[in-house]
Amino acid sequence: MKCSTFLSVSGILGIVFGLGFLLAPEAAAPLYGIPIEPHTMMMDRYFGGTLLWVGLVAWLARGVRDDAALRAILQANVVGNVAGLVISVWATLAGLLNAMGWSSAILYALLLLGSLYLLGSPTRRS
């Protein structure tokens, strides 16, 4: 997979999930078993804003050709996706998220693998 394709997919996922949690946390949160309470809805909106920001960075970077910039973006993706994966697995096992938490864990794992793959292959980044 080319880096531009990976960043496009990553960007679309971030934008879609980000808008969902930012604009409609009352609809998005219950899908994951998150209770609808004022403080959790506020945190969902923060989460949505962050996903939107990360998604836009990935989307807008899909045409970048500078290898140092792409490496920096992919390294940040690795850190963020490891954190998301660990939190998703922990929260699902602890019963804080329902079974949908596994879908988040799978998405984080796939995005992590994609970032690592592209970091290990400079020719695919160009």
C-alpha positions, 0 to 999 in steps of 0.5 A: 500500500502506498503512503498516500493511500494509507493516509487517505484511509486513516484520515477518512476514519479519523474524520468520520469517527471524530465528527460522530463523537464531536457532533452526536455523542448521544448517538455514538457513545451508547454504541460502545456502552458508554453512558449518556451523562453530561460529563461523558458527553463532554469527554466524548466531544473532546475525543471527537475533536481530537480524532477530527484533528488527527484525521485532518492531519492525515488527510491533508498530508496524503500528498506530502512527498518530504520523507522526513515529514512523512516519517514524523507523521507515521511515528506519531501514528505509531504512538497514538495507535499504540495508546488507543489499542492499549486503552481499547483492550483494557477498557473492553476487558474491564467492562467499561466498553461493550464488545464494540470496544474490540472493533476499536482495538482492531482499527487501532491495530490495523492502523498501527501495522500500516504505520510500522509497515510504511516506516520500515519501507522508505520506497513505499513512502515516496 
